Amino acid sequence: MFRDIILEVVQEVLKPGTIETELLTRKEAAAFLKVSLPTLAQYTKEQIITGRKCGNKVLYRKDDLLKAGNIIQSLKYKKRYE
């Protein structure tokens, strides 16, 4: 009984398509943020965006990209006017 409740809660949290669990590849993340792949790699290296390694691939959580979106927008304009 308790196991069934826990299983139900975990399945609800990890439901495919929810913004919290949606993982994007490097190419998809770059397109989502409207930056190039080298820029995405630089932001990951500078820890502005958190990437998660899955085998040989780096995946990005969509909610992390949304949180970093405001920081990235301000960095774009800052670099342009310096």
ABEGO torsion letter per residue (X at the ends): XAAAAAAAAAAAAABBGBAAABBBBAAAAAAAAGBBAAAAAAAAAAGABBBBBBEABBBBBAAAAAAAAAAAAAAAAAAAAX
